[in-house]
Amino acid sequence: MRQKARRWTKLLLGWTFLVLGVLGLFLPILQGVLFLAIGFSILAQEQPWARRLIDRGRHRWPRAATVFDDAKHKAEAWVHRVTH
């Protein structure tokens, strides 16, 4: 039961960050790309399509890999705070 709750929490957090990321692309007050990267990093822990999208982005934009890595560390910190 606890494992299922963690999974749903990760999915909810991931989708929340994706929505904030899309909003951030249009609103100057939010960092859209960073929120998108965090959202995809969280979703990649549970969803294979998100993992493939991140890998594709790493190959297409090698310089952006640092943004993905930074987002992954932030996402892990968020998930750890929320699920523990």
C-alpha positions in Angstrom: 0.0 0.0 0.0 2.8 2.4 0.9 4.6 1.7 -2.4 1.4 2.5 -4.3 1.1 5.8 -2.4 4.7 6.7 -3.3 4.1 5.9 -6.9 1.0 8.1 -7.1 2.9 10.9 -5.2 5.7 10.8 -7.8 3.2 10.9 -10.6 1.3 13.8 -9.1 4.6 15.7 -8.4 5.9 15.0 -11.9 2.7 16.2 -13.7 2.5 19.3 -11.4 6.0 20.3 -12.4 5.2 19.7 -16.0 2.2 22.0 -15.8 4.3 24.6 -14.0 6.9 24.3 -16.7 4.5 24.9 -19.5 3.1 27.9 -17.6 6.7 29.0 -17.1 7.3 29.1 -20.8 4.8 31.9 -21.1 5.1 33.6 -17.7 8.4 35.4 -17.0 8.2 34.7 -13.2 8.6 30.9 -13.5 11.6 29.0 -14.9 9.8 26.9 -17.4 12.6 24.8 -18.8 13.9 23.9 -15.3 10.4 22.9 -14.1 9.9 20.8 -17.2 13.2 19.1 -16.6 12.3 18.4 -13.0 8.9 17.1 -14.0 10.3 14.8 -16.6 13.0 13.6 -14.2 10.3 12.7 -11.6 8.1 11.0 -14.2 11.1 9.1 -15.6 11.3 7.2 -12.3 7.9 5.6 -13.0 7.2 6.1 -16.7 9.4 4.6 -19.5 8.2 7.2 -22.1 9.6 10.0 -19.9 12.9 8.2 -19.6 13.1 7.9 -23.4 12.3 11.5 -23.8 15.1 12.6 -21.5 17.5 10.3 -23.2 16.5 11.7 -26.6 17.0 15.2 -25.3 20.4 14.4 -24.0 21.5 13.1 -27.4 20.0 15.9 -29.3 21.2 18.7 -27.0 24.4 17.6 -25.2 24.9 21.0 -23.5 21.5 20.7 -22.0 22.5 17.5 -20.2 23.7 19.6 -17.3 20.2 21.1 -17.0 18.8 17.5 -16.9 21.3 16.5 -14.3 20.6 19.5 -12.2 16.9 18.9 -12.5 17.3 15.2 -11.6 19.1 16.1 -8.4 16.4 18.6 -7.5 13.6 16.1 -8.4 15.2 13.5 -6.2 15.3 15.9 -3.3 11.6 16.9 -3.8 10.5 13.2 -4.0 12.5 12.3 -0.9 11.0 15.1 1.1 7.5 14.3 0.1 7.6 10.5 0.3 9.6 10.1 3.5 
